[in-house]
Amino acid sequence: MKNNNSPLRHLPWLVLAIIGACALGVVALRRGEAINALWIVVAAVAIYLVAYRYYSLFIANNVMQLDARRATPAVLNNDGLDCPHQ
């Protein structure tokens, strides 16, 4: 069986987080000078991607409690209709 929590699975996200941290570090260390907007964009995109990956997983598992084995309403109410009639 495939191990879903292998360290190699999280490696690209770790690299992306490090790139984002470096970009934020460059922005923070260059105070008083003109800052290239590309550093801010790289930092923002890296942070958003990492947050999307892990926070969406948290929301799906803990808040919405999504379960692929749970039957959908279409399966539970299999009445042959495509949509409810009013």
C-alpha positions in Angstrom: 0.0 0.0 0.0 1.2 3.5 -0.8 2.2 5.7 2.2 0.3 9.0 1.8 2.4 10.7 4.5 5.9 10.0 3.0 8.3 12.9 3.4 8.9 13.0 -0.3 5.3 14.0 -0.8 5.7 17.1 1.2 9.1 18.0 -0.2 7.9 20.3 -3.0 5.8 22.2 -0.5 8.7 22.6 1.8 10.8 24.0 -1.0 8.1 26.4 -2.0 7.8 27.6 1.6 11.6 28.1 1.8 11.4 30.1 -1.4 8.6 32.2 0.0 10.5 32.7 3.3 13.7 33.8 1.4 11.6 36.2 -0.7 10.1 37.7 2.5 13.6 37.9 4.0 14.9 39.8 1.1 12.0 42.2 1.4 12.6 42.6 5.1 16.4 43.1 4.8 16.3 45.7 2.1 14.6 48.4 4.2 15.3 51.9 3.1 16.1 50.8 -0.5 13.8 50.4 -3.5 12.4 46.9 -3.4 11.8 45.0 -6.5 8.1 44.1 -6.8 9.0 40.6 -8.0 10.1 39.6 -4.5 6.8 40.6 -3.0 4.9 38.7 -5.7 7.1 35.6 -5.2 6.6 35.7 -1.5 2.8 36.2 -1.8 2.3 33.4 -4.3 4.5 31.0 -2.3 2.6 31.7 0.9 -0.8 31.4 -0.8 0.1 28.1 -2.4 1.3 26.5 0.8 -1.6 27.9 2.8 -4.1 26.6 0.1 -2.5 23.2 0.2 -2.5 22.7 3.9 -5.4 24.9 5.1 -7.8 23.4 2.6 -6.8 20.0 3.8 -7.5 21.1 7.4 -10.9 22.5 6.3 -11.8 19.4 4.4 -10.9 17.0 7.3 -11.8 18.9 10.4 -14.5 21.4 9.5 -16.5 19.9 6.7 -15.6 16.3 7.7 -15.6 15.1 4.1 -15.8 11.4 3.6 -15.6 9.7 0.2 -17.5 6.7 1.5 -20.5 8.7 2.5 -23.4 8.5 0.0 -24.5 11.6 -1.7 -28.1 12.9 -1.7 -28.4 11.7 -5.4 -27.7 8.1 -4.3 -29.8 8.3 -1.1 -32.9 9.8 -2.9 -32.7 7.8 -6.1 -36.2 8.7 -7.4 -35.4 8.8 -11.1 -35.8 12.6 -11.3 -33.0 14.8 -12.6 -34.1 17.8 -10.5 -36.8 18.6 -8.0 -40.0 19.8 -9.5 -41.7 22.9 -8.1 
